């Protein structure tokens, strides 16, 4: 799991705890939105 140095990574960490697959999908969407 990446270090929680960025707010985005912090959110990913929370999602990753619940579902790794969901975390990957959200990453792509969130990155595009900015």
C-alpha positions as CSV (number, residue, x, y, z in Angstrom):
1,X,0.0,0.0,0.0
2,X,1.4,3.5,-0.9
3,X,2.3,6.0,1.8
4,X,-0.5,8.3,2.9
5,X,1.4,11.4,1.8
6,X,-1.4,12.7,-0.5
7,X,-5.1,13.2,0.2
8,X,-5.8,11.0,-2.9
9,X,-3.7,8.2,-1.5
10,X,-5.4,8.5,1.9
11,X,-8.8,8.0,0.2
12,X,-7.4,5.0,-1.8
13,X,-6.1,3.5,1.4
14,X,-9.6,3.6,2.9
15,X,-11.2,2.0,-0.2
16,X,-8.4,-0.6,-0.4
17,X,-9.2,-1.7,3.1
18,X,-12.7,-2.6,2.0
19,X,-12.2,-3.8,-1.6
20,X,-9.0,-4.0,-3.6
21,X,-10.9,-4.3,-6.9
22,X,-13.0,-1.2,-6.1
23,X,-9.9,0.7,-5.2
24,X,-8.4,0.2,-8.7
25,X,-11.6,1.3,-10.5
26,X,-11.9,4.4,-8.3
27,X,-8.2,5.3,-9.0
28,X,-8.8,5.6,-12.7
29,X,-12.0,7.6,-12.4
30,X,-10.5,10.0,-9.7
31,X,-7.3,10.6,-11.7
32,X,-9.3,11.6,-14.8
33,X,-11.5,14.0,-12.7
34,X,-8.4,15.6,-11.3
